[in-house]
Amino acid sequence: MELGEIITDALTYPLQNIKALVIYIILGIILGLAVGGTVAGVVVGSQANNALAVIGSGILGIIVALVLGFFISGYQLDITKYGIERSSAGPEIDFVRQFINGIKLFVVTIVYMIVPIIISAILAVIFQHWLSTVITAILTIIFGLALIMGQCRLAKTEDLGFALAIGDAIGDISRIGIVKLLVFIILIFIVYFIIFFILGAISQWNATVGGILMGILGVYLTFFTGRATGLLYSDV
């Protein structure tokens, strides 16, 4: 598919699946409230010198945020899978399976990001000058692009081993075309920039309305990104 078709399709896709969008918007708002409540609890506990309150608020908030985050990212993987299959339907909601897939995605992200960090640390010790910075930047870009491919591989098969085949994921970059992939990322960034710019203006006018819209559009962008990424990978 051409990039214009991908972005246009992805922008309208969330509105074609209103039921799931509403459910996950509610989860997104709860996630935002959980994070906000955790921060408030930690601040109040710190001011009161209550270590138990700080630790309790922190742990509870992290657990709630992770659980809801895994649900949402697991559903996003299903959206990506439907995009790979070029299906206009919306995935069914399956909290257990999608929660497990969300955990898998978390693992995939950690693995893909930790590899360049380790290599960069070793290079920094060996070279100790600008060359290590250049190599680090190149590795970060390559593994960042490979991570997108790894996420798509996980969405397609739900197989953690298939997703963690880093060499094959890097090979997928060449199958799509590195220029096309980079332009795709730029277009996604532009969409995000426009939406958050508008949200910023609304938040300055009314913080409450801006916060509510942030929760709603945050989930919308999750759907949008998952759909666009799947459509991009459908050419592999």
C-alpha positions in Angstrom: 0.0 0.0 0.0 1.0 3.6 -0.6 1.8 5.6 2.5 -1.1 8.1 1.8 -3.6 5.2 1.7 -2.1 3.8 4.9 -2.5 7.0 6.9 -5.9 7.8 5.5 -7.2 4.3 6.4 -5.7 4.4 9.8 -7.2 7.8 10.6 -10.7 6.6 9.9 -10.3 3.0 11.3 -10.9 3.8 15.0 -14.2 5.5 14.2 -15.4 2.3 12.4 -15.0 0.4 15.7 -16.8 2.6 18.2 -17.7 -0.1 20.7 -14.1 -1.2 21.3 -12.9 2.5 21.1 -15.3 3.5 23.9 -14.3 0.6 26.1 -10.6 1.3 25.7 -11.2 5.0 26.2 -12.7 4.2 29.5 -9.7 2.0 30.4 -7.4 4.8 29.2 -9.2 7.3 31.5 -8.9 4.9 34.4 -5.2 4.4 33.6 -4.7 8.2 33.7 -6.6 8.5 37.0 -4.5 5.7 38.4 -1.3 7.3 37.5 -2.5 10.7 38.7 -3.7 9.2 42.0 -0.4 7.4 42.5 1.6 10.6 42.0 -0.7 12.5 44.4 -0.4 9.7 46.9 3.4 9.7 46.7 3.5 13.5 47.1 1.2 13.5 50.1 3.0 10.6 51.7 6.3 12.3 51.2 5.1 15.6 52.7 3.8 13.7 55.7 7.0 11.7 56.0 5.0 8.5 55.7 7.2 6.0 53.9 4.5 3.3 54.0 2.0 5.6 52.2 4.7 6.4 49.6 5.6 2.8 48.9 2.0 1.6 49.0 0.8 4.3 46.6 3.7 3.6 44.3 3.3 -0.1 44.2 -0.5 0.0 43.8 -0.2 2.6 41.0 2.4 0.6 39.1 0.4 -2.6 39.3 -2.8 -0.9 38.1 -0.9 1.0 35.3 0.8 -2.2 34.1 -2.4 -4.3 34.1 -4.3 -1.7 32.1 -1.3 -0.9 29.9 -1.0 -4.6 29.0 -4.7 -4.8 28.2 -4.5 -1.8 25.9 -1.2 -2.8 24.2 -2.6 -6.4 23.7 -5.6 -5.0 21.9 -3.4 -2.8 19.8 -1.5 -5.9 18.7 -4.8 -7.4 17.5 -5.5 -4.1 15.6 -2.0 -4.5 14.0 -2.8 -8.1 13.0 -6.1 -7.0 11.3 -4.1 -4.4 9.5 -1.6 -7.0 8.3 -4.5 -9.0 7.0 -6.0 -5.8 5.6 -9.3 -6.6 7.3 -11.6 -3.6 8.1 -13.2 -5.5 11.0 -12.5 -4.7 14.6 -10.9 -7.3 16.8 -13.0 -9.0 19.4 -12.2 -8.0 23.0 -10.5 -10.9 24.8 -9.0 -9.5 28.0 -7.1 -12.6 29.1 -5.4 -13.3 25.7 -4.8 -9.6 25.1 -3.3 -9.2 28.6 -0.9 -12.0 27.9 0.0 -10.6 24.5 0.6 -7.2 26.2 3.1 -8.8 28.5 4.8 -10.4 25.4 5.0 -7.0 23.8 6.6 -5.6 26.9 9.3 -8.4 26.8 9.9 -7.8 23.1 10.4 -4.1 23.6 12.8 -4.6 26.5 14.9 -7.1 24.5 15.1 -4.9 21.3 16.1 -1.9 23.4 18.6 -3.6 25.7 20.7 -5.0 22.9 21.9 -1.5 21.5 22.3 -0.3 25.1 24.7 -3.1 25.9 26.6 -2.8 22.7 26.8 1.0 23.1 28.2 0.6 26.6 30.9 -1.8 25.4 31.8 0.6 22.5 32.0 3.5 24.9 34.6 1.7 27.0 36.6 0.7 23.9 36.6 3.9 21.8 35.8 6.6 24.4 35.3 9.3 21.7 32.8 10.6 19.1 32.9 7.4 17.1 31.0 5.5 19.9 28.3 8.2 19.8 27.9 7.8 16.0 27.7 4.0 16.3 25.3 4.3 19.2 23.0 6.6 17.1 23.1 4.2 14.2 22.4 1.1 16.4 19.5 2.9 18.1 17.9 3.7 14.8 18.4 0.2 13.4 17.0 -1.5 16.5 14.2 1.0 16.8 13.1 0.1 13.3 13.6 -3.6 14.0 11.4 -3.2 17.1 8.5 -2.1 14.9 9.1 -5.2 12.8 9.3 -7.3 15.9 6.0 -5.9 17.2 4.4 -6.8 13.8 5.8 -10.3 13.9 4.3 -10.8 17.4 1.0 -9.4 16.2 1.0 -11.7 13.2 1.8 -14.9 15.1 1.5 -14.3 18.9 4.8 -16.2 18.9 7.4 -14.7 21.2 10.3 -16.6 19.6 9.2 -15.4 16.1 9.0 -11.8 17.4 12.5 -12.0 19.0 14.2 -13.3 15.8 16.1 -10.0 15.6 18.0 -10.9 12.5 14.8 -11.7 10.6 13.1 -8.5 11.9 16.0 -6.5 10.5 15.5 -8.3 7.2 11.9 -7.2 7.2 13.1 -3.6 7.2 14.7 -4.1 3.8 11.6 -5.9 2.5 9.5 -2.8 3.3 12.2 -0.4 2.3 14.1 1.7 4.9 13.2 5.0 3.1 9.5 4.1 3.1 9.7 3.1 6.8 11.4 6.3 7.8 8.9 8.4 5.9 6.1 6.4 7.6 7.5 7.3 11.0 7.7 11.0 10.0 4.1 11.0 8.9 3.0 9.3 12.2 5.0 12.0 14.1 3.3 14.7 12.1 -0.2 13.3 13.0 0.8 13.1 16.7 2.2 16.6 16.6 -0.9 18.1 15.1 -3.2 16.4 17.6 -1.1 17.2 20.6 -0.7 20.8 19.4 -4.5 21.2 19.3 -4.8 19.4 22.7 -2.2 21.8 24.2 -4.2 24.8 23.0 -7.5 23.4 24.4 -5.7 22.6 27.7 -4.6 26.2 28.1 -8.3 27.2 27.6 -9.7 24.6 29.9 -7.4 22.1 31.7 -10.3 19.7 32.6 -11.6 19.4 29.0 -8.0 19.1 27.8 -7.4 16.2 30.2 -10.5 14.4 29.1 -9.6 14.8 25.5 -6.1 13.6 26.2 -7.4 10.3 27.5 -9.8 9.9 24.6 -7.3 10.9 21.9 -4.5 8.9 23.5 -6.6 5.7 22.9 -7.6 6.9 19.4 -3.9 7.3 18.6 -3.2 3.8 19.9 -5.8 2.4 17.5 -4.4 4.6 14.7 -0.8 3.6 15.2 -1.6 -0.1 15.4 -3.7 0.0 12.2 -1.1 2.0 10.3 1.8 -0.2 11.4 -0.2 -3.4 10.4 -1.0 -2.0 7.0 2.7 -1.1 6.4 3.8 -4.6 7.4 1.2 -6.2 5.1 3.6 -5.7 2.2 6.2 -8.1 3.8 
